Amino acid sequence: MGLAVRSHSSVKVHLASRDVLTIAGLRQLLKPCALINISGVSSSDESTLAAMTANSPDVLVVSSADEQEIALLVTAARTINPAVKVVVLVDEALVHRLSTVSTLRLEAILIRGGEYLEDIGAVLRIVHRGGHVTTGHLAQAAFAAYRRPINHQQATRLAGLTAREALIMREVAAGRTNAQIAQRLHVSVATIKADLTRIMELMQASTRVDLAVQAVQCGLVDEPGSVTTRISESKADDETM
């Protein structure tokens, strides 16, 4: 059985930060991402909120070290544009605190300057499609907030994953083939296969189904019921590993 084909529509992204270097860096990283359209940038709350009305971005990226500023800006932005997805770039100390504030409904909480930046385009596309991403090595704290069943050994192994490897684990659980994952993350199939080898060794998973089950247990997948079915459907189209 084939997987449903998703449309490759462009994602409108607004970048908000008081730091012009952060904006410049994000622009540079997103330049190669054909499906990411930077609809605007802003350095003040007022201009950010004005953009919510004028441009109606799909995703708002906010970089800030101030927890209260983030909370006020996100709340106001969602009042204007309830459908906007929010990605926040914060210092490490704020990641766990923000992950426990359920009222903010943040789609991604990431450490500023972390490894995820190499895959920021993929992160924004996953968020746009309804996914949630948290900086990999703090996953244990985030999962505790979601109260998922996860043992200490799993948490320790999961903490060893990079941000991209955590994304790949989630994609495997969604039933996607290596080729599909490579396309979504803008890397080669060979890179995905190499990453999967390390992920499966680290997570002590013997098969893709086993890896998908662990993804559910760790909270990387929101709909656990059909994971085994999705993985089985993708096997016929995928390579070994």
Residue, then its C-alpha position, 0 to 999 in steps of 0.5 A: m500500500g502506498l503512502a499518501v503524497r503530500s503537496h510541496s507547498s511553500v511555507k511562509v515564515h516570519l523571523a522575529s529577533r532584536d538581534v540583527l545577527t540572528i536574523a542574518g544567520l537565519r536568512q543565510l541558513l534558509k536560503p537553500c531551502a526552496l520551500i521556505n519563503i521568508s515573508g518578513v522580519s522584525s526587531s520589535d513586538e509592534s512590527t511582529l504583530a503588524a506582520m501577523t495581520a499584513n502577511s499571515p505567516d504560516v510559522l513565526v520564529v521568535s528568538s529571545a532570552d526573555e521568557q515573559e517577552i516570549a509569552l506576551l508576544v506569542t499570545a498576542a500573535r495568536t490572538i491576531n493569527p490563531a493558525v500560526k505555528v510558533v518556533v522559539l529559539v532560546d537559551e538552554a535554561l529556558v527550554h524545559r520551563l517553556s516546554t511545561v507551559s501548555t497554554l503557549r502551545l509552542e510547536a518547537i522549542l530549540i536552543r539558540g546556536g544548537e545543532y538543529l540549525e543545520d536542519i532548520g528548513a526541515v524543522l520549519r516544514i515539520v512544524h508546518r505539517g503539525g509536528h512538534v520538535t524539541t532540542g534533542h539532548l533535552a528530550q528527557a525533560a520535555f517528555a517528562a512534561y508530557r508524562r509519556p511512559i519512558n524508562h531511564q535507559q531509553a531517556t539516556r539513549l535518547a539524550g545522545l541523539t542529535a536534533r536531526e537524528a531525533l527528527i529521523m526517528r520521528e519520520v521512521a515512526a511516520g512510516r516514511t522511507n529513506a528516500q522520503i526522509a532524505q527529501r524532507l530533510h534536504v539531505s542524501v539517502a546515503t546520509i539518512k542510511a548512515d544516520l539510521t545505522r547510528i540511531m538504531e545502534l544507540m537506541q538498541a533497536s533491531t528493526r524499523v518497527d522496534l525503532a518506531v515503537q520506541a519513538v511512541q514510548c518516548g513521545l516523538v509520535d502523537e498518534p501511536g495507534s497506527v505506527t506498526t501499520r505505517i511502517s509495514e506499508s513503507k517496507a516494500d518501498d524502502e531499502t534495508m535499514 
